[in-house]
């Protein structure tokens, strides 16, 4: 079962996901992943504030669902696995 991120809250303030290292998530529990910080404007907030996380981190497939047009730098530095996107994404996807 893939690791799934469902975007559950819209924001007019950009969310920077560059620090979300998808390769490093393989060793983390869902609770640890939900606590990972992302930038929301000029402050850091837990990932769970915007995403519902489910599935298995060690699957090698990551799914993102929703209108992620305000989420930037998604999958930055990803070196392995598969990213599946259901919806739109912000700037610098897969940079």
C-alpha angles and dihedrals in degrees: 000000000000125000104259129200115192113193104224105172131049121220134186087204113081121251115215112210097175092113091056100101104195093193091056092051091075091082096045132091120233090255091054091048092051090054095052111119124244126180116252103186106306098342136069120238133175115271089239090067088075106016137055105215124204141153131043125319094206095057096094093229123095123193126196121190132188140036099318095168090125093049109093133191094021112175093007109175095006108164104173142023133036129290118205118189123196103190135002131322135208130241125315098021108184094000 
